[in-house]
Amino acid sequence: MLSLFLSIIFCLQANQPAQIDGQFSIDEARDRLYSLHQANQQASQVRIEKVRDNVYSLYGANSNMGLIVGEDCLVLVDNQFERTVPAMMTAIKTVSDKPIRYIINTHQHSDHVGGNRVLAADAYGIIAHANTKAHIERGQARLEPERRGGLPNLLLGKQGDRTPASMSISLGNQDIQVEYFGPCHSDGDVAVLVPSAKVAILGDMLFLDQLHYIELATGGSCQGLIDVIGQLLTLLPYDTMVIPGHGQVCDMKELARHRTFLQTALHHARSNPDKTARELAESFDKEPWKDKEPAGRINAWTSFFNTVKGPQS
């Protein structure tokens, strides 16, 4: 009974079913559930750190968030899980009592948008790409009616569209740019840029201190990630600070290094087309990338190479 319950929870949290012949095996699903359990245990622990000027990073259960303090209101980038919202709000109030008027969803995963429903009432709008809204809506269709809501309502692009799109928000003291460059980690990821502070909030376009999870099922690809990160490296000033979806705040040098890692992995896969994901993982030179520690089987080397050699890479 417990195993059945956990399997159901996994499907709801991940916004998609476990895939035996795709990205997730039963063991991988079990590992992800364990990670979610650990995140639940950490739900009361959210800390906030100043990145630069009026931009902050929040660290909590499993993933990161960004906070931008304007003259009259706050902009929150991602919001983790519904259960982490009270701890998140406590952390935010240590730096500002202003209301959260805009919420930005960098993509659809529940460890980034799980607080939408309880935060939506006081916000002017929730910003996301139209593809992200479609994925969230599809995931909520499996939930009880009372657990649905908080869908993005200020949208970039159109559902199914993968052409670049952008949106600007003026906070009086600074402007925010929300940029969609095309599919990468999924088909709806957006970057949140604060030019005056030279800060970029990238969501799951960037994983640090662990292997990068790429979601093939929703249009993600290793090549797409390489291309989008390349655009960011060209667009952003060299002294920009970066808030990743997972890991600590970093500089542009680390972003460039991560792109090199993805290029190296993709080259390895393309140079050995007949090898399985397990064989690619075993033959890959991991020595230069010791910091890319697998976070359970869901982000293990074999799973990583399964996505690197995926149909859209």
N, C-alpha and C positions, 0 to 999 in steps of 0.2 A: 504493500500500500504506500509506504513512504517513497519507494522508487518511482511509482506511478505519479505521485503528487509532485515529486521533484522534476520529472520529465515534463509535466504540464506547465510548471512554473518556468522552466527553461524556455519553452516555446513562447510563452507570453513575454518574458523579459527580453528575449532576443528578437522578437517581432518576426520570427520565421521558425519553421519546424527544423528539427535536427535532420541532417542529410546523411544517409548511410553511404550513398554513392557520389556525394558531392564533397562539401567542405568539412562536414562534421560526422564523425562516427559516434557510436553510443558512448565510448570511452571519452571522446572529446567533449561530448555534451555533458557528461558527468563532471568532468574537470571544470567546465565553465560554470556549472551549478555550484561547485565548491567555491569558485571565485566569487560568485554572487553571494554565497553564504558569508564569506569573509567580509565582503563589502557591507552586508547587513550588520555584521558585528561592529563595523567601523562607522555606522551611520551617525553617531553622535560626535564624531571627530572631524570637524572641518576647520582648517586654518586658512588665514588670508595673509598674503604678502604683497607689499608694494613692488611693482615692476619698474614703473617710471611715471612721473607726473601724476595724473589722476587715473592710472590704469593699474589694476590689481589682479593677481592670480589667486584662485581658491583651490585648495587641495582637500580632497575628502575621500569618499568611498569609491575607489576604482578609477576615477577619471578627474580631469581638471575643468575648471570654469574660469571665465574672465569677467571682470567687473570694470565698467567705465563710469566715472563720476562726472556728471555734467553740472551745469549751473543750477538746474532746478530738479533734476531727476537722475536716475541710474539706468544704465543699459547692462543687462545680464546676458552673458554669452554662455549658453548651455546651463543645465541645472541639475544634473545627476538624477537621483531617484526621488520619488515623492517622499519616501521616509527620511531622506537627508535634508529636506527643505528647512525644518526648524533649526537644525545646527548651522545650515548655510546662512539663514537669516540672522542668527546670533552673531556669526562671524562678520557679516556685512555691516551690522549696526555698530561694530567697533570702529568703522571708518566713516560711516555716513548714515543719517536717518532719513535721507531723501527716498522718495518712492521709486520702485522699479517700474518704469513706464514702457520700456521696450525689452523684449526677450528675443535673442537670436539663437536659432537652432542650427549648429554647424552641419548636422546630419541627423539621421533618424534613430540611432541606437538608444536604447532605454537608459543607459548609464549617462546619457547626455540630455535627454528630453523628458525623463520620467517625472519631473516636477511641473511640467507645463500646466496640467489641469488645475493644480491648486494655486498657481501663480497668475493664471490668465485673467482673473477677475479684476485685478488692479492695474493691468497693463493696457496701454493703448493698442498694442499689437504684438504678435509673435511673427518674427521674420524668418523665412527659410526659402530654399529653392522649392519650386512646385513638385519636383520629384521626391523631395524629402517629405512634404505633406502627404503625398500619395502613399509612401511607405508607412508613415505613422498611422494614417487612416486605416490601411490594410491590417496593421497589427492590432489596432483597437477594435476591429470588427469581431475579434475573438473574445473580447472582454465583456463583462456585464455592463449594461447601459450606464449604470451609475459610476463606472470607472473610466468612461470615455470623456473626451473633451480636451480643450487646450490645443486644438489644431492650429498650425500656423495660418495667419490670415493676411499677411503682407508678403507677397510672393515674388521671387525672382524667377524669370523664365516661365515656361509652360510645361505641363506634365509630358514627359517623353522627349522633351527638347534638351539637347546637350550642347547648345551653342553658348558662348560666354554671355554673362549678364551681370549687372551691377546695380547697387542701390546705395544712396547716401542718406545719412542722418545727421542733422545739425543739432548740437547740444548747447549752442551759444558760445561756449568757451573752446570747443573743438568739434571737428567733423569726424564721422565714422564712415568708412567705406566697407560695404559688404560685397565681396567679389566671388563670382562663380566662373571658374576657368574651364570647366568640363569634367568628365568623369575621372575619378582617381581612386580614393579608398572606397567610394560608392559612386552612384551617378548623381548625387545631389550635394556633395560637400561644398561649403562656402568658407572663405577666409574672411576674417574681420580685421580690418586695418585701421589703426589710429595714427595717421601721418604726423600730427603735431608732436606726439609722444614717441614716435618711431617704435611702435609696438605692433606685432602681428599675432592674432589669436587664430590658431590653425585647426583646432579640433583634431580629428583623427587623420588629418593629412600628415601628422607627425607623431610617431611613437618613439620615445627614448627609453633606454635601459631595458628594452625588451624587443622581441621580434614584432614586425609590423603586421597587424591583421588587415587583410584586404578582402572585401566582400564581393566575390564573383557573382553571387546570386542577384545583387542589385547593381550590376554594371561596373563594379570596380575592377581595376587591373594594375599590375605592377608598372606596365609601360605608362598608363595614365598618371600614376603617382609621380613617376620620373619626370614626365612632361610638365605637370602642374608645378612641382617643386622647382623645376628649371625656370618657369615663368616668374615665380616668386623671387628667385635669386636674382633675376634680371631687373625686376620691378622695384624691389625694396632697397633702401640705403644699406650700406655694409654694416652700420652700427645699430640696425634694428634689433630689438629683443623679441624673442619668439616664445609664446605660450603654447606648448604642445597639448594634444588631447590626453597624453599619458607621459609622465616623466616631469623633470624639473625644467624651469624656464632656461632657455639657452640663447646663444647668439647665432648669427648667420653662418659662421664657420661650422657649427654643429649641424645646421640644416643642410649645408652643402655636403658634409661628411655622410649624412644619412642618405642623401641622393646617390652618392658614390657607392654606398653599401647596396642600395637597390639595383643600381646599374650592374654591379659586380655579380649579384645573385641572378639577375636576368640573363646576363652574358653566359654564366655557368649553365643555366637551364637550356638556353638556345644552342650552346655548343655541345650539349649532350641530349639530343632530342629523344633518344631511345631509352634513357634512364627513367626509372620511376621516381616519384617524389622522395621516397626513402633513400634511394640510391644517390640522388642529387644531394640530399642532406648529409649523407655519410661521406661523400667525396668533396664537399665544399670546404675550402680553407677557412676555418673559423678563427684562426689565430688573430687576425687583425680586428676581429669583431667580438671580442670577449664580453663587451658590455651588452651585447644583444642577447640577454638571458631569456630563455623560454619561460613564459608565464603559464605553466600547465600545458596540456596537450593542445589546447585551442590555439596557442601561439608557439607550438613546438616547431623544431626545424622541419620535420616532415610535412606538417600542415602548412607551414610557410611556403615551402617549395611547391606544394600542391596548388597554391594560389599563384605563385610566380609563373609556373608553367601552364596556368589556366588558359582557357580558350580565347580570352581577350588580351592576353599579354603578347 
